Amino acid sequence: MNNFLEALQNYSGVLLLSLLILVIILLVCVFNLSLGLSRLNKKYKIFMKGKDAQSLEKLFKRKFDMIEKLASNSEINSENIQKLEKLYNSSLHKYGIVKYDAFEDMGGKLSFVLALLDKENTGFLLNAIHSRENCFLYIKEIVNGESYIMLSEEEVEALKRAVNFGIEENEFDI
């Protein structure tokens, strides 16, 4: 025991300095924790401002109701998107048009061929032939990009433009 007391007496300066450094480190840690607690307390007061347990419960219920409504709307939107995709796939959204002079003695390219196709290249050709006295409109069915009726040069060009719609530029041949 005497040896211990003698060692303490001999190293009292080092021991005192070590304890002082430890106290300073602990004070810095306490200061940091106090700052963190102060910030957390401010956030808590802002969150709880004017709210008791009952109003907090109502707030949470409202937020959960909103989340459920958003989930429901998301489901409805997904279903509507699927319906729109089906509708789009069956709609006539590819087109090709060629304007031409049906008769040599007439100018102005009043006659035209309009090809309207769906995603599967099925649809129809409308051929409007203008003469000086009349206008005739003919329709030809197209199935998978082909016609069972012989097509004119202009009809073939309009069909080609419709089949390649979105691949090549579709411009009027004026």
Secondary structure, DSSP 8 states (H G I E B T S, - for coil): -HHHHHHHHHTHHHHHHHHHHHHHHHHHHHHHHHHHHHHHHHHHHHHHTT--HHHHHHHHHHHHHHHHHHHHHHHHHHHHHHHHHHHHHHS--EEEEEEE-SSTT--S--EEEEEEE-TTS-EEEEEEEE-SS-EEEEEEEEBTTB-SS---HHHHHHHHHHHTBTTB------
